[in-house]
Structures are given as C-alpha cells and as structure tokens.
C-alpha cells in the first residue's frame, strides 16, 4: 500500500517524503562546495555564504525540513512534479541533523570571522562531507547519531 504524498498527510504525522531532505542535501552540497572554493579567492565572501547556509540549517533545525528554505523549494517546485512517495522518514532525526549542520556552519563562520580560515574551511568541509553522503548515498550522519543523542538527553 502506498503512503500519500507529503501534501496530503495530516500534520500530526511527523514524517516527510525522503526525497525532500535529499533534494535539500544536494543544494547544501553545492553551496558548501562554493564556500570552499571561495576561500581561495575571498574569505569574507565564503564567510557570508556559509553564514547564509547556517541560517538555512538553523531554520531546518527549529522548524523542520518541510519549513526550511530548501524544503519549501522542494514542496513548491519539485514535489508536485513527482509521483506520490512510498517512503517516509521521521522529522526528529532530520531536525537534529540540521542542528549538527548549523553547529559546523557556525564554527566555520566564526573561524573565518576570527582570522582562522583553516578552521572555517575544515568546518565547512565536515558539513560538506555529511551533506554529500546524504545527497548521493542517502546516508544521513546526523540521523544516525540522533538515537544516541536522544538516549543521552533522556538520561540527563
């Protein structure tokens, strides 16, 4: 039995079409590649672009994948052109993954801003690695770490 598309699912079901986060990961991958390339020409430009990506990560961490900028692009322009999804994933691990991305992006921006471009580039590189794994291979590192983080949080 096929599950209805994200547009018809009750908002109480905290799951999303798996294709949305992968779409967002491809955009994130492209943005982070540009950030790393920019570091060779203009560290301030790299810092600004990474800062914008940090905002996208932050929105995804707080509001969830459907309400992030890339999720909105997916829902508006891509999802209507696709067949209904048969695969969904829970939102909570995705929000955690966005939080992890936000932390790496924030560290990167701070590195660039404080005159440590190597720190900024390495942090952006870690975020790029995670985004690319998700985009190309459907491996969400933040999602994999989420159960451990949830367990630690519940014991605190």
Helices and strands as residue ranges (DSSP letters): E 15-17, H 18-38, H 43-63, G 65-67, H 69-73, I 74-78, G 79-81, E 88-90, H 91-113, H 117-137, H 141-155
